[in-house]
C-alpha cells in the first residue's frame, strides 16, 4: 500500500516528504552528520507557520514553513 499525506493550511498544500526533507536539512545545518540522525518527530503548527522538530529524542529545532507561490 502506498500512502501520501498532505497538510493544507492558509491556501497552501505541502506533502509530508517536504517537511521531512526540510527537517533533515535543519539537522545538518545545525552541524550534525546526516548519518547520526536516528529518529525524528515533527510537529506542524500552522498557526505559528512553523514546524517544531525533536531529533534523536533529545535535540530540538524549528523552522518556518515555506509558503507556496
C-alpha positions as CSV (number, residue, x, y, z in Angstrom):
1,X,0.0,0.0,0.0
2,X,1.2,3.5,-0.8
3,X,0.1,6.4,1.2
4,X,0.6,10.2,0.8
5,X,-0.1,12.8,3.5
6,X,-0.7,16.4,2.5
7,X,-1.1,19.2,5.0
8,X,-3.3,22.1,3.8
9,X,-3.4,25.4,5.5
10,X,-3.9,29.1,4.6
11,X,-4.3,28.2,0.9
12,X,-1.1,26.0,0.8
13,X,-0.7,22.3,0.4
14,X,2.6,20.6,1.4
15,X,3.5,17.0,1.1
16,X,4.8,15.3,4.2
17,X,8.0,14.5,2.3
18,X,8.8,18.2,2.1
19,X,8.5,18.5,5.9
20,X,10.8,15.6,6.3
21,X,13.5,16.8,3.9
22,X,13.4,20.3,5.4
23,X,13.8,18.8,8.9
24,X,16.8,16.7,7.7
25,X,18.4,19.9,6.2
26,X,17.9,21.7,9.5
27,X,19.6,18.8,11.3
28,X,22.7,19.0,9.1
29,X,22.6,22.9,9.1
30,X,22.9,22.6,12.9
31,X,26.3,21.0,12.4
32,X,25.2,17.3,12.7
33,X,26.1,14.5,10.3
34,X,23.1,13.0,8.4
35,X,24.2,9.5,9.5
36,X,23.8,10.5,13.1
37,X,20.1,11.1,12.7
38,X,18.3,8.1,14.2
39,X,14.8,9.4,14.9
40,X,12.8,12.5,14.2
41,X,9.4,13.8,15.4
42,X,7.8,16.7,13.6
43,X,5.1,18.9,15.0
44,X,3.5,21.0,12.3
45,X,1.8,24.1,13.8
46,X,0.2,26.1,11.0
47,X,-1.0,28.9,13.3
48,X,2.7,29.7,14.1
49,X,3.7,28.9,10.5
50,X,6.4,26.6,11.9
51,X,7.5,23.0,12.2
52,X,9.0,22.0,15.6
53,X,11.4,19.1,15.5
54,X,12.7,16.6,18.0
55,X,15.8,14.8,16.8
56,X,17.1,11.6,18.4
57,X,14.6,12.1,21.3
58,X,16.6,15.0,22.9
59,X,17.8,17.6,20.4
60,X,15.3,20.2,19.2
61,X,14.9,22.8,16.5
62,X,12.3,24.5,14.4
63,X,11.9,26.2,11.0
64,X,9.3,28.3,9.3
65,X,7.1,26.6,6.7
66,X,7.8,27.8,3.2
67,X,4.8,29.3,1.6
68,X,3.9,28.1,-1.9
69,X,3.9,30.9,-4.5
